[in-house]
Amino acid sequence: MKIIAIPHFGNRISSRFDTAQQFFIVSVENGKIFKKENVLIIDENPFKKINILKNFGIDILICDGLTKSCETYLISKCIQVFPWKQGNIEKILLDFIKKNIIQKSLNKDIGGINNEKSRCSDCGW
Amino acid sequence: MKNGLKMKNKFNTRFPCDHADIILDSISEGLFTVDLNMKITYFNRAAERITGIKKGKALGKYCFEVLRSNICETHCPIKESFRSGKEIKVDIADIICSDGKKIPISLNSNLMKDKQGKIVGAVEIFRDLSSIEELRKEIRKTYTFHDIISKNHKILEIFNYIPQIAESDSTVLIEGPSGSGKELFARAIHNVSFRKDYPFVAVNCTALPETLLESELFGYLKGAFTDAKINKPGRFALAENGTLFLDEVDSLPLSIQVKLLRVLQEKEYEPLGAIKPVKANVRIIAATRSDLVSLIEKGEFRDDLYFRINVIKIVLPPLKERRDDIPLLITHFIEKFNKKMQRNISGISIDAMRKLMSYDYPGNIRELENIIEHAFVMCKDSEIKIEHLPPKFSSQNNVDSISNTIETGFNTAEKQIIIETLRKNNGNKIKTAHDLGLHRTTLWRKIKKYKISL
């Protein structure tokens, strides 16, 4: 089971992770969505935001604009990051699942939509 | 910026379209226009440069997905212009450009209307404030954790619990060698804490003479001593509701350590000449490059004070233990000095990087910053090379030094082997030469060279 977080603004991926307030959190297993929820995180401190996401059990973050410091901190928290994605969140999520990214990530053979990935050196994610 | 907006309207009547593009592409501010659906219809060259996004990729996209500013979702100036019909000015915002860097900007947005006065879209002009922001940070020291450059696991471990540290009000002790960033961390903790809107007061405990230290820290009242003509607030009073950073806390005299302990325990202190104590609402962050435990053993630091300030300890490693951060820091300093000195140095040569990667930096990050600044002064090209680095990094010096080191080591080893073999053979040179595979005369020459006495 993998838990994916996507910051959103309306029905599109939020243009920035650090200022996003709404997060779509989805549980996925074997290419199927098991649980969806919308979470509000109103915290100006992006590191705290990341800690909160980690407490939700997030394994993967799909987002758009991401600063280097946030990316580094996310990786240190063993959250796999797929930044610079834009568009409708449902479509992005379905594309993501359809391309077996989750399946590949379960096998530790990662491939992002655009082959963009960030991996934690400690646990391989 | 207002002139830029007026120009855009005048262009349609005075200048042909292609001239308008040339003119708008030559201004230093970023400029783009959007239609009523917030999709970009024009994107000038400066906008490409500041955002890192080419015009071809920007056209047709939602403006918030190109600009990626921190106010797009909450206080979009274009939406506000559409709603109010007025020009909107934002003095400070920031954007994330295509390489993940955050760039401070100011911006103006205004409506675009056709000849009939009907609104057809909006125009936004934004200005890169990076140089000004860099200078402002240096002056006001308003650093945050985004300013701490590291991907080293030891620093990332610290980042892990910084939010909790910042949220709490506990005293923090930062240990680390000189130039490792203790003050930067202290300021970053303050700037993400609930005390961020109150003062951050830094005191270097070695900078003040012992006789003045007490009055500097706690202040004094008029008449407390001969020259006390007015009441003077101390650093604790100046830091009220905020944070007091005590750098080199290990150098505080024992008499002041007692008073500091009282502040930490009772949350009050007495200015010189005061009859009543004053309440203190200050968070203390202390820093040291010494091992306080060994100072306690020597009787130079109070153990009860140590236990009071050592509630949360952050240990900063020396730069030589975080070599993976050196390239990042070099890039950061090059960008910093490019903005400060209005230069355009693109980077550093591989050879120069190799030199800097292998150096031990006794002065840590501060020393690396000084080295890059030195290189900036010396470099007239677009790339920093070895010859631009301080003399200690010059190739010849290093090669000679390494060669000398190797030769010295070899000679020492050879001498030792000859001595041991001679001892084994009771000083018999013929047997020694035979055992070492040398001719007698060669052995004799080496005995003379190494001045081996038998």
Chai-1 contact restraints between the chains, C-beta under 6 A:
chainA,res_idxA,chainB,res_idxB,connection_type,confidence,min_distance_angstrom,max_distance_angstrom,comment,restraint_id
A,F9,B,E73,contact,1.0,0.0,6.0,A-B,restraint_1
A,S15,B,F64,contact,1.0,0.0,6.0,A-B,restraint_2
A,S15,B,E65,contact,1.0,0.0,6.0,A-B,restraint_3
A,S15,B,R68,contact,1.0,0.0,6.0,A-B,restraint_4
A,S15,B,C72,contact,1.0,0.0,6.0,A-B,restraint_5
A,R16,B,R68,contact,1.0,0.0,6.0,A-B,restraint_6
A,R16,B,I96,contact,1.0,0.0,6.0,A-B,restraint_7
A,T19,B,N70,contact,1.0,0.0,6.0,A-B,restraint_8
A,N45,B,V192,contact,1.0,0.0,6.0,A-B,restraint_9
A,F47,B,P163,contact,1.0,0.0,6.0,A-B,restraint_10
A,K48,B,P163,contact,1.0,0.0,6.0,A-B,restraint_11
A,N51,B,P163,contact,1.0,0.0,6.0,A-B,restraint_12
A,G65,B,R68,contact,1.0,0.0,6.0,A-B,restraint_13
A,G65,B,I96,contact,1.0,0.0,6.0,A-B,restraint_14
A,T67,B,G100,contact,1.0,0.0,6.0,A-B,restraint_15
A,T67,B,K102,contact,1.0,0.0,6.0,A-B,restraint_16
A,K68,B,G100,contact,1.0,0.0,6.0,A-B,restraint_17
A,S69,B,H146,contact,1.0,0.0,6.0,A-B,restraint_18
A,T72,B,K151,contact,1.0,0.0,6.0,A-B,restraint_19
A,Y73,B,F159,contact,1.0,0.0,6.0,A-B,restraint_20
A,S76,B,L156,contact,1.0,0.0,6.0,A-B,restraint_21
A,Q86,B,E65,contact,1.0,0.0,6.0,A-B,restraint_22
